[in-house]
Amino acid sequence: MTTISQTAGRSLRPSSTSGFFSTLAHAATALFDRLERRTAVKTLNELDDRALGDIGITRSQIEDAVYGQFKAELTRYL
């Protein structure tokens, strides 16, 4: 015989508010990630070409490096 247990006052259905807060948390994380990447691009653009060369990128590669599209070439030197 199978017994189904339920805590008093709690539904077995998932709460719709938990989905809302999960979506809200995801959106906030995405926003902060976007702002952090924009700040990184701005900071790298303020460097001179010699400093960029020291870290292994050129000015035209800044956005690719920040947004992760440049990983294959960067890891070649590590």
C-alpha positions as CSV (number, residue, x, y, z in Angstrom):
1,M,0.0,0.0,0.0
2,T,1.3,3.5,-0.9
3,T,0.8,6.4,1.4
4,I,0.8,10.0,0.1
5,S,1.9,12.5,2.6
6,Q,1.4,16.3,2.5
7,T,2.5,18.9,5.0
8,A,-0.5,20.6,6.5
9,G,-1.3,23.9,4.7
10,R,1.1,23.3,1.8
11,S,0.1,22.4,-1.7
12,L,1.9,19.8,-3.7
13,R,1.8,22.2,-6.7
14,P,4.8,24.4,-7.3
15,S,4.2,28.0,-6.4
16,S,3.9,30.5,-9.2
17,T,5.7,33.1,-7.1
18,S,8.8,31.0,-6.9
19,G,8.9,31.0,-10.8
20,F,8.5,34.8,-10.7
21,F,11.3,35.3,-8.2
22,S,13.5,32.9,-10.1
23,T,12.9,34.8,-13.3
24,L,13.5,38.1,-11.5
25,A,16.8,36.8,-10.0
26,H,17.9,35.6,-13.4
27,A,17.1,39.0,-15.0
28,A,19.0,40.8,-12.2
29,T,22.0,38.5,-12.7
30,A,22.0,39.1,-16.4
31,L,21.8,42.9,-15.9
32,F,24.7,42.9,-13.5
33,D,26.7,40.7,-15.9
34,R,26.0,43.0,-18.8
35,L,27.0,46.1,-16.8
36,E,30.2,44.4,-15.6
37,R,31.2,43.5,-19.2
38,R,30.4,47.0,-20.4
39,T,32.7,48.3,-17.7
40,A,35.4,45.9,-18.7
41,V,35.2,47.0,-22.4
42,K,35.4,50.7,-21.3
43,T,38.4,50.0,-19.1
44,L,40.2,48.1,-21.8
45,N,39.5,50.8,-24.4
46,E,41.1,53.3,-22.1
47,L,44.4,51.4,-22.2
48,D,47.1,52.2,-24.7
49,D,48.1,49.8,-27.4
50,R,51.3,48.7,-25.6
51,A,49.3,47.8,-22.5
52,L,46.8,45.8,-24.6
53,G,49.7,44.0,-26.3
54,D,51.1,43.1,-22.8
55,I,47.9,41.2,-22.0
56,G,47.9,39.6,-25.5
57,I,45.1,41.4,-27.3
58,T,44.8,44.2,-29.9
59,R,42.2,47.0,-29.8
60,S,40.0,45.3,-32.4
61,Q,39.9,42.2,-30.2
62,I,38.6,43.8,-27.0
63,E,34.9,43.0,-27.3
64,D,35.6,39.5,-28.4
65,A,37.9,38.9,-25.4
66,V,35.4,40.4,-22.9
67,Y,32.4,38.5,-24.3
68,G,34.3,35.2,-24.5
69,Q,34.6,34.7,-28.2
70,F,38.4,35.0,-28.1
71,K,39.2,32.1,-25.7
72,A,40.7,29.7,-28.2
73,E,43.4,32.1,-29.2
74,L,44.1,33.3,-25.7
75,T,44.5,29.7,-24.3
76,R,47.1,28.9,-26.9
77,Y,49.6,31.0,-25.0
78,L,48.8,29.6,-21.5
